[in-house]
Amino acid sequence: MSSRITDLIEPLLGHEARAPRLLHGSNLAIDFGRPNEPFVGPVLQGEWHLWIAMAAWRIERSEGVVAGSEDPRPVLEPAVGMIGGRRLTGVDIRMPSLETAFDFDGLRLLVFPVHSRRDVPDPAEHWLLRTPAGDVVTAGPGSEWSIDKANTGGWH
């Protein structure tokens, strides 16, 4: 993993996941830290905000797979809820694919990019992480990643 990404993500380790939720389709959002103002949308986002966008994902524990991103919502909602209240203990980003594992006290959220390249119709990000400083770490599309300042508009 790039040292720049590591430097930005490392302070998130040890924070408790708050308000994990399914968004449209299989998009997933998880907040960390104190709630941010101003209020945007139905949930007050945290200082840190993780959005799994155009990627497949799976939640696992040592006993096996809990749920996968294309499972029915009645399976996904309680599985996603299991992340809430758990501390983020590790993040492993595999280069060049940007496949990412987020470890939460006994649960693992694995994120699998669905686009391998930018030059496909409608390329999209795999995941985005907004930091308290207003930086946004973006993984994807393809094997590209970036760090930019967040815009002032609301996003998931």
C-alpha positions in Angstrom: 0.0 0.0 0.0 1.2 3.5 -0.7 2.7 5.2 2.3 0.6 8.3 1.5 -2.6 6.2 1.8 -1.3 4.5 4.9 -0.5 7.8 6.5 -4.1 9.0 5.9 -5.8 5.8 7.0 -3.6 4.9 10.1 -5.3 7.4 12.4 -8.7 5.7 11.7 -7.5 2.4 13.2 -9.0 1.8 16.7 -12.1 3.9 15.9 -15.5 2.3 16.5 -17.8 1.8 13.4 -21.0 3.8 13.7 -24.2 3.7 11.7 -23.2 1.1 9.1 -25.9 1.0 6.5 -26.9 -0.1 3.0 -27.5 2.7 0.5 -28.8 2.3 -3.0 -28.3 -1.2 -4.4 -25.3 -2.8 -2.6 -23.6 0.6 -1.8 -22.5 0.6 1.8 -21.6 3.4 4.2 -19.9 3.3 7.6 -19.1 6.3 9.8 -16.4 6.7 12.5 -15.7 9.3 15.1 -17.9 12.2 16.3 -20.9 13.2 14.2 -20.1 16.0 11.7 -22.2 19.1 11.2 -23.9 20.2 9.1 -26.5 17.4 8.9 -26.5 15.8 5.4 -29.1 13.2 4.6 -30.9 10.8 6.9 -27.8 10.0 9.0 -25.4 12.4 10.6 -22.1 11.4 9.1 -19.0 10.9 11.2 -15.6 12.6 11.2 -14.5 9.7 9.0 -16.9 8.4 6.4 -16.4 5.2 4.3 -18.5 4.7 1.3 -18.2 1.4 -0.6 -19.5 2.4 -4.1 -19.1 0.3 -7.2 -17.5 -2.9 -5.8 -18.6 -6.3 -4.7 -18.1 -7.0 -1.0 -18.4 -9.7 1.5 -18.5 -9.8 5.3 -16.7 -12.8 6.9 -15.9 -14.0 10.4 -13.8 -17.0 11.5 -16.8 -19.3 11.2 -17.4 -18.5 7.6 -19.1 -16.0 5.3 -21.8 -13.9 6.9 -23.1 -12.2 3.7 -22.2 -11.0 0.2 -23.1 -7.8 -1.5 -25.6 -9.4 -3.9 -27.5 -11.3 -1.2 -31.1 -10.3 -0.6 -31.6 -7.2 1.6 -33.1 -9.2 4.5 -29.8 -11.1 4.7 -27.6 -8.0 4.1 -29.2 -5.6 6.6 -28.5 -7.6 9.8 -25.0 -8.6 8.5 -24.1 -5.0 7.9 -25.5 -4.1 11.3 -23.0 -6.5 12.9 -20.2 -4.0 11.9 -21.7 -1.3 14.2 -19.9 -0.9 17.5 -16.8 -2.8 16.4 -13.4 -1.2 16.3 -11.5 -1.0 13.0 -8.3 -3.0 13.7 -6.7 -3.1 10.3 -6.9 -2.1 6.6 -5.1 -4.1 3.9 -5.1 -2.7 0.4 -3.6 -5.0 -2.3 -1.9 -3.4 -5.2 -2.4 -3.2 -8.1 -6.0 -4.4 -7.9 -7.0 -2.2 -4.9 -8.8 -5.2 -3.4 -9.2 -4.1 0.3 -9.9 -5.8 3.6 -11.3 -3.8 6.5 -10.9 -5.7 9.8 -13.4 -5.0 12.6 -12.9 -6.9 15.9 -13.7 -10.4 14.6 -15.3 -9.4 11.3 -13.7 -8.7 8.0 -15.3 -6.6 5.2 -13.6 -7.6 1.9 -14.1 -5.2 -1.0 -13.5 -6.4 -4.6 -13.3 -3.9 -7.5 -15.7 -4.6 -10.3 -13.8 -2.4 -12.9 -10.2 -3.3 -13.8 -9.7 -0.2 -16.0 -10.8 3.4 -16.3 -11.6 3.1 -20.0 -14.8 1.1 -19.6 -18.3 2.6 -20.0 -19.2 4.5 -16.8 -16.1 3.7 -14.7 -16.7 4.2 -11.0 -14.8 4.3 -7.7 -14.5 1.1 -5.6 -14.5 3.0 -2.3 -14.0 6.4 -0.9 -12.9 7.5 2.6 -13.4 11.1 3.8 -11.0 12.1 6.6 -11.6 14.7 9.4 -9.1 17.0 7.5 -11.4 17.0 4.5 -9.2 14.8 2.3 -10.9 12.1 0.3 -9.0 8.9 -0.4 -10.5 7.3 -3.5 -9.8 3.8 -4.7 -10.6 3.2 -8.4 -11.7 3.1 -11.0 -9.3 0.3 -12.1 -6.0 0.3 -10.3 -5.9 4.1 -9.8 -6.2 5.8 -6.5 -6.2 9.5 -5.5 -6.3 11.9 -2.6 -8.3 15.1 -3.1 -10.1 17.6 -1.0 -13.8 16.9 -0.4 -16.3 19.2 -2.1 -18.8 21.0 0.0 -21.8 19.1 -1.4 -23.2 16.1 0.4 -22.2 12.6 -0.6 -23.0 9.2 0.8 
